[in-house]
Amino acid sequence: EILFRTGDCIAGVVERVTDEGMYFASPQTKSKFARHEQIQSVQVSSAKSLNTFDAKLMERLKTVPRNKKSDPPTQCVPRGQTVSTIRMAR
């Protein structure tokens, strides 16, 4: 389930995530791409396996590389059935 900031919600499958946005497939729309700014959240309904992060790996994921300080990455982190995005602090 993909929830957009406009309030629209569609059933879909995330195909890939890039720096520009997220590519997805959904029988409810012909659109296959949404910019990060347009997406509120993505809910995982039947994932085969969600990796759990130990404390050491989580700290590494929160580390911002020096060359990305002005435009830090966004990480997708599974939290229960919802995948949250964490925008790293500058």
Secondary structure in CASP SS format (residue, H / E / C, confidence):
PFRMAT SS
TARGET T0000
AUTHOR 0000-0000-0000
METHOD secondary structure of the structure
MODEL  1
E C 1.00
I E 1.00
L E 1.00
F E 1.00
R C 1.00
T C 1.00
G C 1.00
D C 1.00
C E 1.00
I E 1.00
A C 1.00
G C 1.00
V E 1.00
V E 1.00
E E 1.00
R E 1.00
V E 1.00
T C 1.00
D C 1.00
E C 1.00
G E 1.00
M E 1.00
Y E 1.00
F E 1.00
A E 1.00
S C 1.00
P C 1.00
Q C 1.00
T C 1.00
K C 1.00
S C 1.00
K C 1.00
F E 1.00
A E 1.00
R E 1.00
H H 1.00
E H 1.00
Q H 1.00
I E 1.00
Q E 1.00
S E 1.00
V E 1.00
Q E 1.00
V C 1.00
S C 1.00
S C 1.00
A C 1.00
K C 1.00
S C 1.00
L C 1.00
N C 1.00
T C 1.00
F C 1.00
D C 1.00
A H 1.00
K H 1.00
L H 1.00
M H 1.00
E H 1.00
R H 1.00
L H 1.00
K C 1.00
T C 1.00
V C 1.00
P C 1.00
R H 1.00
N H 1.00
K H 1.00
K C 1.00
S C 1.00
D C 1.00
P C 1.00
P C 1.00
T E 1.00
Q E 1.00
C E 1.00
V E 1.00
P E 1.00
R E 1.00
G C 1.00
Q C 1.00
T E 1.00
V E 1.00
S E 1.00
T E 1.00
I E 1.00
R E 1.00
M C 1.00
A C 1.00
R C 1.00
END
